[in-house]
């Protein structure tokens, strides 16, 4: 649950916060204002004490899956079957703390990459052993890079989850850096002056679909070193 990772309670970060969380995610285009207020992420209740394990914060988030534009592909297999990104609207960590009556907290401006790491870890843990071994031996590792700030909502919506081939200076192996555009606004208590108050205390990320991460292990991360073009050739996987 990305919202739980964002909040950072309990085993996700601050063990002294005992309140629970339950989240409902709705799927619709993130750029639409209707339905309202479901267009925005929200936490609908609050807790009187962060140590009250019987209190459950009820949150809702918004996701839009986006898929490859097949009309722009030379080969349909290049696009894969899974979403190329998940546009995901959440409430910020400070907003979570305020609803849990837990005071002030420093925001994590690299949280999108950390959420994406969960998707990668899921794929690594659930892939069949032959698939995992092939990927570890020949694949380009998929590594979350720094989050990228977006200046406005439309720029965030239409800025893709960035992928870029880079060279690891230590291992001398190519890897693919995955960098998420994000939008963050402080809460009202922290001085938000955004005209639409519903937007205050939000943190939006581009999330890697776990299915996309699994496809990367199966074939997406192998294209450079194990492509058909490299059949019967000695492939140099170093950079």
C-alpha positions as CSV (number, residue, x, y, z in Angstrom):
1,X,0.0,0.0,0.0
2,X,1.8,3.1,-1.2
3,X,-0.1,5.4,1.2
4,X,1.1,3.4,4.2
5,X,4.7,3.7,2.9
6,X,4.1,7.4,2.5
7,X,2.8,7.8,6.1
8,X,5.7,5.8,7.5
9,X,3.9,4.5,10.6
10,X,5.0,1.4,12.5
11,X,7.1,-1.1,10.6
12,X,7.1,1.3,7.6
13,X,9.1,3.8,9.6
14,X,8.2,5.3,13.0
15,X,7.6,2.3,15.3
16,X,6.2,4.6,18.1
17,X,3.1,5.4,16.0
18,X,0.7,2.5,16.6
19,X,-2.4,3.7,14.8
20,X,-3.6,1.5,11.9
21,X,-4.5,2.3,8.4
22,X,-7.0,1.1,5.8
23,X,-7.0,2.5,2.3
24,X,-9.4,2.4,-0.7
25,X,-7.9,3.2,-4.1
26,X,-10.1,4.4,-6.9
27,X,-9.1,4.2,-10.6
28,X,-9.9,7.1,-12.9
29,X,-8.0,9.7,-14.9
30,X,-6.0,11.9,-12.5
31,X,-6.5,15.0,-14.5
32,X,-10.3,15.0,-14.2
33,X,-12.0,17.0,-11.4
34,X,-15.0,14.7,-11.4
35,X,-15.8,12.7,-9.4
36,X,-15.4,15.2,-6.6
37,X,-14.0,14.9,-3.8
38,X,-12.8,11.4,-4.9
39,X,-10.5,13.3,-7.4
40,X,-8.2,14.0,-4.4
41,X,-6.5,11.7,-2.0
42,X,-7.9,12.0,1.5
43,X,-7.7,10.8,5.0
44,X,-11.3,10.9,6.3
45,X,-10.8,10.7,10.1
46,X,-8.2,11.4,12.8
47,X,-6.9,9.8,16.0
48,X,-6.5,11.4,19.4
49,X,-3.2,9.7,20.1
50,X,-0.5,8.2,17.9
51,X,0.0,5.3,20.4
52,X,-3.7,4.3,20.1
53,X,-3.5,1.0,18.2
54,X,-7.3,0.7,18.2
55,X,-7.6,3.8,16.0
56,X,-7.7,3.2,12.3
57,X,-7.1,6.0,9.8
58,X,-9.4,5.6,6.8
59,X,-7.8,6.9,3.6
60,X,-8.5,7.0,-0.1
61,X,-6.1,7.4,-3.0
62,X,-6.4,7.8,-6.7
63,X,-4.6,5.9,-9.4
64,X,-4.5,6.0,-13.2
65,X,-2.7,3.2,-15.1
66,X,-1.2,4.3,-18.4
67,X,-0.3,1.9,-21.2
68,X,2.0,2.0,-24.3
69,X,0.6,3.7,-27.4
70,X,0.7,0.8,-29.7
71,X,0.3,3.0,-32.8
72,X,3.8,4.4,-32.1
73,X,5.5,0.9,-31.7
74,X,7.3,-0.8,-34.6
75,X,6.9,-4.1,-32.8
76,X,3.9,-4.6,-30.4
77,X,6.1,-6.7,-28.1
78,X,8.2,-3.7,-27.3
79,X,5.3,-2.2,-25.3
80,X,4.6,-5.2,-22.9
81,X,1.3,-6.0,-21.5
82,X,1.4,-4.1,-18.2
83,X,1.0,-0.4,-17.3
84,X,4.1,1.6,-18.1
85,X,3.3,3.7,-15.0
86,X,0.7,4.3,-12.3
87,X,-0.1,7.9,-11.7
88,X,-0.8,7.8,-8.0
89,X,-2.2,10.6,-5.7
90,X,-1.6,10.3,-2.0
91,X,-1.7,12.4,1.2
92,X,1.7,13.6,2.4
93,X,3.6,12.3,5.4
94,X,2.9,15.5,7.4
95,X,-0.8,15.2,6.6
96,X,-0.7,11.6,8.0
97,X,1.1,12.8,11.1
98,X,-1.5,15.5,11.7
99,X,-4.4,13.1,11.3
100,X,-2.6,10.7,13.8
101,X,-2.0,13.6,16.2
102,X,1.7,12.8,16.0
103,X,3.2,16.3,15.6
104,X,5.6,17.5,12.9
105,X,7.8,15.3,10.6
106,X,10.3,16.0,7.9
107,X,9.0,15.1,4.5
108,X,10.8,12.5,2.4
109,X,11.4,13.9,-1.0
110,X,12.7,10.6,-2.3
111,X,9.7,8.6,-1.2
112,X,8.5,7.9,-4.7
113,X,11.7,6.0,-5.5
114,X,11.3,4.1,-2.2
115,X,7.8,3.1,-3.1
116,X,9.0,1.9,-6.5
117,X,11.7,-0.2,-4.8
118,X,8.9,-2.2,-3.2
119,X,7.6,-3.1,-6.7
120,X,11.1,-4.2,-7.7
121,X,11.5,-6.2,-4.5
122,X,8.2,-7.9,-5.1
123,X,9.3,-9.0,-8.6
124,X,12.6,-10.3,-7.3
125,X,11.0,-12.3,-4.6
126,X,8.3,-13.8,-6.8
127,X,10.1,-14.6,-10.0
128,X,10.8,-18.3,-10.8
129,X,14.4,-19.2,-10.0
130,X,15.5,-19.7,-13.6
131,X,14.1,-16.3,-14.6
132,X,15.7,-14.6,-11.6
133,X,19.1,-16.2,-12.3
134,X,19.0,-15.2,-15.9
135,X,18.2,-11.6,-15.0
136,X,20.9,-11.4,-12.3
137,X,23.5,-12.8,-14.7
138,X,22.6,-10.9,-17.9
139,X,19.9,-8.3,-17.1
140,X,20.2,-4.6,-16.6
141,X,19.3,-3.9,-13.0
142,X,16.3,-1.6,-12.5
143,X,17.3,0.9,-9.9
144,X,15.2,3.8,-8.5
145,X,16.9,7.1,-9.0
146,X,16.2,10.6,-7.5
147,X,12.6,11.9,-7.6
148,X,12.0,14.7,-10.1
149,X,9.9,17.7,-9.0
150,X,7.1,18.7,-11.3
151,X,6.0,22.4,-11.2
152,X,2.3,21.9,-11.9
153,X,-0.4,19.2,-11.9
154,X,-0.6,18.8,-15.7
155,X,3.2,18.6,-16.0
156,X,3.1,15.8,-13.4
157,X,0.3,14.0,-15.1
158,X,2.0,14.0,-18.5
159,X,5.6,13.7,-17.5
160,X,6.5,10.0,-17.9
161,X,8.1,7.8,-15.3
162,X,11.7,8.4,-16.5
163,X,13.9,5.5,-17.5
164,X,17.5,6.0,-18.5
165,X,20.4,3.6,-19.1
166,X,23.4,4.5,-17.0
167,X,26.7,2.9,-16.0
168,X,27.5,1.8,-12.4
169,X,31.0,3.2,-11.8
170,X,31.6,0.5,-9.1
171,X,30.5,-2.6,-10.9
172,X,31.0,-1.3,-14.5
173,X,27.7,-2.7,-15.5
174,X,24.8,-0.9,-17.2
175,X,21.6,-0.4,-15.3
176,X,18.4,1.4,-15.9
177,X,17.6,4.3,-13.6
178,X,13.9,4.8,-12.8
179,X,13.0,8.4,-11.8
180,X,9.6,9.5,-10.7
181,X,8.1,13.0,-11.3
182,X,6.4,14.2,-8.1
183,X,4.3,17.0,-6.8
184,X,4.2,18.0,-3.1
185,X,2.3,20.7,-1.3
186,X,2.6,21.4,2.5
187,X,-0.4,21.1,4.7
188,X,-2.5,24.0,5.8
189,X,-0.9,23.9,9.2
190,X,2.5,24.1,7.6
191,X,1.5,27.2,5.6
192,X,0.0,26.0,2.4
193,X,-1.3,28.9,0.3
194,X,-2.5,27.0,-2.7
195,X,-5.8,28.4,-4.0
196,X,-7.5,25.0,-3.9
197,X,-7.3,24.0,-0.3
198,X,-8.1,20.4,-1.1
199,X,-4.7,20.1,-2.7
200,X,-2.8,21.1,0.4
201,X,-1.0,18.2,2.1
202,X,-0.7,16.1,-1.1
203,X,2.2,14.1,-2.5
204,X,1.8,12.6,-5.9
205,X,4.1,9.9,-7.4
206,X,4.6,8.0,-10.6
207,X,4.7,4.4,-9.4
208,X,6.2,1.3,-11.1
209,X,3.5,-1.4,-11.6
210,X,4.6,-4.7,-9.9
211,X,3.6,-6.4,-13.1
212,X,5.9,-4.1,-15.1
213,X,8.7,-4.9,-12.7
214,X,8.1,-8.6,-13.3
215,X,8.1,-8.1,-17.1
216,X,11.4,-6.3,-16.7
217,X,12.9,-9.5,-15.2
218,X,11.5,-11.7,-17.9
219,X,12.5,-9.7,-20.9
220,X,12.6,-5.9,-20.6
221,X,15.9,-5.9,-18.7
222,X,17.4,-8.5,-21.1
223,X,17.0,-6.7,-24.4
224,X,20.4,-5.1,-24.3
225,X,22.4,-8.3,-23.6
226,X,20.2,-11.2,-24.8
227,X,18.4,-9.8,-27.8
228,X,17.9,-11.8,-31.0
229,X,20.5,-9.5,-32.6
230,X,23.1,-10.8,-30.2
231,X,22.4,-14.5,-30.9
232,X,25.7,-16.5,-31.2
233,X,27.7,-13.4,-30.2
234,X,29.8,-12.7,-27.1
235,X,27.9,-10.0,-25.3
236,X,29.9,-7.6,-23.2
237,X,27.6,-6.6,-20.3
238,X,30.1,-4.1,-18.9
239,X,30.2,-0.5,-19.7
